[in-house]
Amino acid sequence: MLWLMFTPRANSRAQFPLSKLCNILLTRRSSKMASDSHWLTPAEREGLLMELKATGWVLVEGRDAIYKELDFKTFNQAFGFMSRVALQAEKMNHHPEWFNVYNKVQITLITHDCGGLSKRDIKLAKFIDRVALTM
C-alpha cells in the first residue's frame, strides 16, 4: 500500500495519505458505475436487443456482447464518427472495443464490470446509431 503524503492546497497544512484519497475516488466512481452497469434481466434483454438487432447489431458468439460493423464513405468520415463516439464513451466511462481500417469501423460493446451486457451498452449502442445516421 502506498503511503505517500500530499497537501491538497498550497496554503493548507492538512495532509492525507494517498491511499485514503484513492479509496474516496474509487468509492465515488463505483457508486456512479453501479446504476447502469449490472447485467440485463431476461425481460430487459429481449426488448432492448430486439430494438438494436433491427439497426444491425448482432450478438457475439461465445460472449455476452453485441457487435456492429459500419461503413463510411471515407477514412475522415470514419475517424470523425469514432471521435464523436470516443467523447461520449469517455463521458459515460464506458469504452468500446473497436477496430478501424480505412472507411470501416467494427465495434463490440460489453460491460467488463459485470461480465456481460448492461444498460450502459444499450445506451452507447443507441448513441452510436444516432451518430452514424448523421455521418
Backbone hydrogen bonds in HBPLUS format (Angstrom, degrees):
<---DONOR---> <-ACCEPTOR-->    atom                        ^
c    i                          cat <-CA-CA->   ^        H-A-AA   ^      H-
h    n   atom  resd res      DA  || num        DHA   H-A  angle D-A-AA Bond
n    s   type  num  typ     dist DA aas  dist angle  dist       angle   num
A0018-LEU N   A0004-LEU O   2.84 MM  14  5.42 152.4  1.92 162.1 166.2     1
A0012-SER N   A0009-ARG O   3.16 MM   3  5.14 162.1  2.19 104.9 110.3     2
A0020-LYS N   A0017-PRO O   3.00 MM   3  5.46 132.7  2.24 109.3 120.9     3
A0021-LEU N   A0017-PRO O   3.41 MM   4  6.89 155.4  2.48 149.2 155.3     4
A0022-CYS N   A0018-LEU O   2.96 MM   4  6.25 162.7  1.99 155.3 160.1     5
A0023-ASN N   A0019-SER O   3.02 MM   4  6.23 156.6  2.08 143.8 149.5     6
A0024-ILE N   A0020-LYS O   3.05 MM   4  6.33 155.3  2.11 147.5 153.9     7
A0025-LEU N   A0021-LEU O   2.95 MM   4  6.24 166.7  1.96 158.7 161.5     8
A0026-LEU N   A0022-CYS O   2.87 MM   4  6.03 163.1  1.89 153.6 158.5     9
A0027-THR N   A0023-ASN O   2.97 MM   4  6.05 154.7  2.04 144.4 151.0    10
A0028-ARG N   A0024-ILE O   3.08 MM   4  6.34 162.6  2.11 150.9 155.1    11
A0029-ARG N   A0025-LEU O   2.95 MM   4  6.13 162.9  1.98 150.5 155.6    12
A0030-SER N   A0026-LEU O   2.84 MM   4  5.93 166.1  1.86 150.4 154.3    13
A0031-SER N   A0027-THR O   3.06 MM   4  6.13 154.4  2.12 146.4 152.6    14
A0032-LYS N   A0028-ARG O   3.16 MM   4  6.30 149.9  2.25 142.4 150.2    15
A0033-MET N   A0029-ARG O   2.94 MM   4  6.15 156.2  2.00 150.5 157.5    16
A0034-ALA N   A0030-SER O   3.01 MM   4  5.97 143.2  2.15 139.9 148.3    17
A0120-ARG N   A0036-ASP O   3.07 MM  84  5.48 136.0  2.27 168.8 155.7    18
A0040-LEU N   A0117-LEU O   3.21 MM  77  6.28 136.8  2.41 146.5 146.4    19
A0045-ARG N   A0041-THR O   2.85 MM   4  6.05 167.0  1.86 163.6 167.4    20
A0046-GLU N   A0042-PRO O   3.06 MM   4  6.19 165.0  2.09 146.6 149.9    21
A0047-GLY N   A0043-ALA O   3.38 MM   4  6.61 174.1  2.39 152.8 152.5    22
A0048-LEU N   A0044-GLU O   2.97 MM   4  5.97 167.4  1.99 159.2 162.4    23
A0049-LEU N   A0045-ARG O   2.82 MM   4  5.53 160.0  1.86 147.0 153.6    24
A0050-MET N   A0046-GLU O   3.22 MM   4  6.09 149.6  2.32 135.1 142.9    25
A0051-GLU N   A0047-GLY O   3.35 MM   4  6.55 156.8  2.41 142.5 147.7    26
A0052-LEU N   A0048-LEU O   3.14 MM   4  6.46 154.5  2.21 143.3 150.2    27
A0053-LYS N   A0049-LEU O   2.77 MM   4  5.89 159.2  1.81 152.4 158.1    28
A0054-ALA N   A0050-MET O   3.23 MM   4  6.38 143.2  2.37 139.2 147.4    29
A0055-THR N   A0052-LEU O   2.93 MM   3  5.27 147.5  2.03 106.7 116.7    30
A0057-TRP N   A0052-LEU O   3.21 MM   5  5.51 162.6  2.24 138.9 133.6    31
A0056-GLY N   A0053-LYS O   3.13 MM   3  5.13 166.4  2.15 107.0 109.4    32
A0058-VAL N   A0067-TYR O   2.90 MM   9  5.31 155.1  1.96 147.1 155.4    33
A0067-TYR N   A0058-VAL O   2.80 MM   9  5.31 149.3  1.89 150.9 161.1    34
A0060-VAL N   A0065-ALA O   2.93 MM   5  5.41 162.2  1.96 141.6 141.5    35
A0063-ARG N   A0060-VAL O   3.26 MM   3  5.54 164.8  2.29 126.6 126.5    36
A0066-ILE N   A0109-LEU O   3.09 MM  43  5.37 158.4  2.13 147.6 153.4    37
A0109-LEU N   A0066-ILE O   2.84 MM  43  5.37 159.4  1.89 152.4 159.3    38
A0068-LYS N   A0107-ILE O   2.93 MM  39  5.38 150.0  2.02 150.2 158.5    39
A0107-ILE N   A0068-LYS O   2.85 MM  39  5.38 167.3  1.87 162.1 166.5    40
A0070-LEU N   A0105-VAL O   2.80 MM  35  5.23 168.0  1.81 157.3 161.4    41
A0105-VAL N   A0070-LEU O   2.93 MM  35  5.23 160.4  1.97 152.0 156.8    42
A0072-PHE N   A0103-ASN O   2.84 MM  31  5.03 152.8  1.91 146.5 155.2    43
A0078-ALA N   A0074-THR O   3.12 MM   4  6.42 158.8  2.16 144.6 150.3    44
A0079-PHE N   A0075-PHE O   2.77 MM   4  6.01 161.8  1.80 158.9 164.3    45
A0080-GLY N   A0076-ASN O   2.84 MM   4  5.96 153.6  1.91 143.2 150.8    46
A0081-PHE N   A0077-GLN O   2.98 MM   4  6.18 156.7  2.04 146.0 151.9    47
A0082-MET N   A0078-ALA O   2.95 MM   4  6.25 162.3  1.99 148.4 153.1    48
A0083-SER N   A0079-PHE O   2.88 MM   4  6.10 150.5  1.97 146.0 154.2    49
A0084-ARG N   A0080-GLY O   3.08 MM   4  6.37 158.8  2.13 148.9 153.4    50
A0085-VAL N   A0081-PHE O   2.99 MM   4  6.28 163.9  2.02 156.0 160.6    51
A0086-ALA N   A0082-MET O   2.78 MM   4  5.89 155.6  1.84 146.4 153.9    52
A0087-LEU N   A0083-SER O   3.08 MM   4  6.31 155.6  2.14 147.7 152.6    53
A0088-GLN N   A0084-ARG O   3.25 MM   4  6.53 160.6  2.29 146.2 150.8    54
A0089-ALA N   A0085-VAL O   2.77 MM   4  5.96 163.1  1.80 156.7 162.3    55
A0090-GLU N   A0086-ALA O   2.95 MM   4  6.09 153.7  2.02 145.4 151.7    56
A0091-LYS N   A0087-LEU O   3.15 MM   4  6.42 153.5  2.22 140.9 147.7    57
A0092-MET N   A0088-GLN O   2.95 MM   4  6.24 150.8  2.03 150.2 158.5    58
A0093-ASN N   A0089-ALA O   2.86 MM   4  5.83 112.2  2.33 134.7 152.3    59
A0094-HIS N   A0089-ALA O   2.93 MM   5  5.08 167.9  1.94 146.8 150.1    60
A0093-ASN N   A0090-GLU O   3.12 MM   3  4.81 145.1  2.24  93.0 103.6    61
A0097-GLU N   A0108-THR O   3.01 MM  11  5.08 173.1  2.01 162.8 160.7    62
A0108-THR N   A0097-GLU O   2.76 MM  11  5.08 159.8  1.80 160.0 164.6    63
A0099-PHE N   A0106-GLN O   2.91 MM   7  5.13 146.5  2.02 143.3 151.8    64
A0106-GLN N   A0099-PHE O   2.82 MM   7  5.13 165.9  1.84 155.6 160.4    65
A0101-VAL N   A0104-LYS O   3.12 MM   3  5.39 151.4  2.20 140.9 149.7    66
A0104-LYS N   A0101-VAL O   2.87 MM   3  5.39 170.1  1.88 140.9 142.7    67
A0111-THR N   A0116-GLY O   2.93 MM   5  5.43 156.7  1.98 137.0 143.6    68
A0114-CYS N   A0111-THR O   3.25 MM   3  5.83 136.9  2.45 110.2 118.8    69
A0115-GLY N   A0111-THR O   2.91 MM   4  5.91 123.6  2.24 141.1 157.5    70
A0116-GLY N   A0111-THR O   3.24 MM   5  5.43 142.6  2.39 147.6 144.7    71
A0121-ASP N   A0118-SER O   3.06 MM   3  5.41 128.0  2.34 104.2 116.1    72
A0122-ILE N   A0118-SER O   3.34 MM   4  6.77 156.1  2.40 146.4 152.5    73
A0123-LYS N   A0119-LYS O   2.90 MM   4  6.17 164.0  1.93 154.7 158.3    74
A0124-LEU N   A0120-ARG O   3.04 MM   4  6.22 163.4  2.07 146.5 150.9    75
A0125-ALA N   A0121-ASP O   2.85 MM   4  5.99 156.8  1.90 148.2 155.3    76
A0126-LYS N   A0122-ILE O   2.96 MM   4  6.18 159.3  2.00 152.1 156.9    77
A0127-PHE N   A0123-LYS O   3.04 MM   4  6.28 153.9  2.11 144.1 151.6    78
A0128-ILE N   A0124-LEU O   2.86 MM   4  6.09 160.8  1.89 151.7 156.9    79
A0129-ASP N   A0125-ALA O   2.96 MM   4  6.24 156.2  2.02 147.8 153.8    80
A0130-ARG N   A0126-LYS O   3.02 MM   4  6.30 157.0  2.08 146.7 152.4    81
A0131-VAL N   A0127-PHE O   2.94 MM   4  6.23 163.3  1.97 158.1 162.2    82
A0132-ALA N   A0128-ILE O   2.91 MM   4  6.06 162.6  1.94 151.7 156.9    83
A0133-LEU N   A0129-ASP O   3.15 MM   4  6.34 146.8  2.26 143.2 150.7    84
A0134-THR N   A0131-VAL O   2.98 MM   3  5.30 139.9  2.14 106.2 117.7    85
A0135-MET N   A0132-ALA O   3.32 MM   3  5.37 155.9  2.38 101.7 108.6    86
